[in-house]
């Protein structure tokens, strides 16, 4: 998936557990795990805002874009890929 989730990084910086974050944000630990492990297909802005408020960070601290195929393995023959 081209969107990487860095909730674990912020949890470590804030010395906070997944359970504590889930409780303070108001979502289940299972739903937080789906989000932090990159398996979520979407995130509500209200949930993202609550995560940012509790973790005292910006959305960009939690989410970042990555190219799907940095190695170019699936690129058609003769195509040009950019270096990561």
C-alpha positions in Angstrom: 0.0 0.0 0.0 1.4 3.4 -0.9 0.4 5.0 2.4 2.6 4.0 5.3 1.3 4.4 8.9 3.8 5.5 11.6 1.6 5.3 14.7 4.2 2.9 16.3 6.9 5.6 16.0 4.7 8.2 17.7 3.7 5.7 20.4 7.3 5.0 21.2 8.2 8.8 21.3 5.3 9.4 23.7 6.0 6.2 25.7 2.4 5.2 25.3 0.8 1.8 24.9 -1.6 0.8 22.1 -4.3 0.2 24.8 -3.9 3.6 26.3 -4.0 5.3 22.9 -7.1 3.4 21.9 -8.9 4.3 25.1 -7.9 8.0 24.9 -8.9 8.2 21.2 -12.2 6.3 21.8 -11.6 3.3 19.4 -11.2 -0.3 20.1 -7.6 -1.7 20.4 -8.5 -4.1 17.5 -9.5 -1.1 15.2 -6.3 0.7 16.2 -4.2 -2.4 15.4 -5.8 -2.5 11.9 -4.9 1.1 11.4 -1.4 1.0 12.8 -0.5 -2.2 10.9 -1.5 -0.6 7.6 -4.5 -2.9 6.9 -7.1 -0.1 7.0 -8.7 1.0 3.8 -9.7 4.4 5.2 -9.5 6.5 8.3 -12.1 9.1 9.4 -10.9 12.6 9.8 -12.4 12.7 13.3 -10.3 9.6 14.2 -7.1 11.1 12.7 -7.8 14.4 14.5 -8.2 12.5 17.8 -5.0 10.6 17.2 -3.1 13.8 16.5 -4.6 15.5 19.6 -3.7 12.6 21.9 -0.2 12.1 20.4 0.3 15.9 20.1 1.4 15.6 16.5 0.5 16.5 12.9 -1.2 14.1 10.4 2.0 13.9 8.5 3.7 12.5 11.6 1.3 9.5 11.4 0.9 9.0 7.6 3.3 9.2 4.7 3.2 8.2 1.0 5.6 5.6 -0.4 5.9 4.5 -3.9 4.2 1.1 -4.4 7.2 -0.5 -6.2 10.5 1.3 -5.5 12.5 -1.5 -7.1 10.6 -1.3 -10.4 10.0 -5.0 -10.5 6.5 -4.7 -12.0 7.5 -1.9 -14.4 7.0 -2.6 -18.1 10.1 -3.4 -20.1 12.0 -0.2 -21.2 10.3 2.0 -18.6 12.2 4.3 -16.3 11.9 4.2 -12.6 13.0 6.8 -10.0 15.5 6.0 -7.3 14.0 6.0 -3.8 
